[in-house]
Amino acid sequence: VANGITRMIPTFGGTWNDAAAINRHRQVTGTATFADDAIPVPHYHAFIYRDQVMRGLGTLGGKKSSAYDINDAGEVGGVADTGIIVEGSYYMELPFLYSGGVMYSLGSLGGDFGIAWGLNNAGAVVGSSTAITPDGPASHAFLYEKGAMRDLNALAALPAGWILVSATDINDARQILAQACNHEDCLYVRLDPPPCGC
C-alpha cells in the first residue's frame, strides 16, 4: 500500500510470483513466472520491483532464477540456473549476486548447487552450497566477501558432530544467522566472524 493505494506486484505473464524482501528505498525483490512456465520446464526469473516498474534480473544461462534478499544499494542475492546439465539429468544451479545491472555467479564449495539467502549493505553474501566432503556431497553454509566464497565451517568453532549447513542472513556488523545440524537435531546459531581477511 503506497499513499493509501494498494499496488499489486505483477508477473512476467505467468500465473504466480513470490516477493521475498524489500529495502529502505521501496525496492522489492522476488521471483515471477513467464507465460510458458510449466512443471516439466519451469520458466521464472528473479526481479526488482519499484513504483510500478518490474525489472527481470535474468539467469546464469538457463531458464530460471529466484531472488531472496536485497540490500539498500539494490544488490540482490539468490539462485540461478546455469544451463549446464549435470549427470544428464538436472541443471547446475549456483548462488548469484546481482550488482551494477549484472548477475554474477558466486561459484560453489565444490558441488553443483547453492543458494544465496541473504546479504548486507557491504555486499557480503551468505547462503548454502554443496561441498565435497570425505563422506560425500553435503550442504555447507558459506560467506562470500570481496570475490571469495568461504566455508563457514572453517571459520566457526562448533562442538564435535555439528555442521553449519546453511546461513540465512547477515547484518551490517557481519553477524550471521545460520543453521547447524548433527545426526539428531538442527539448531539456529548466531555467528560473529573475525574481521575479513580476504
HELIX and SHEET records of a PDB file:
HELIX    1   1 LEU A  152  ALA A  154  5                                   3    
SHEET    1   A 4 GLY A  13  ILE A  22  0                                        
SHEET    2   A 4 VAL A  28  PHE A  34 -1                                        
SHEET    3   A 4 TYR A  44  ARG A  50 -1                                        
SHEET    4   A 4 VAL A  53  GLY A  56 -1                                        
SHEET    1   B 4 SER A  65  ILE A  70  0                                        
SHEET    2   B 4 VAL A  76  VAL A  86 -1                                        
SHEET    3   B 4 TYR A  90  SER A  99 -1                                        
SHEET    4   B 4 VAL A 102  SER A 105 -1                                        
SHEET    1   C 4 GLY A 110  LEU A 119  0                                        
SHEET    2   C 4 VAL A 125  THR A 133 -1                                        
SHEET    3   C 4 GLY A 136  GLU A 145 -1                                        
SHEET    4   C 4 ALA A 148  ASP A 151 -1                                        
SHEET    1   D 3 ILE A 163  ILE A 170  0                                        
SHEET    2   D 3 ILE A 176  CYS A 181 -1                                        
SHEET    3   D 3 CYS A 186  LEU A 191 -1                                        
END                                                                             
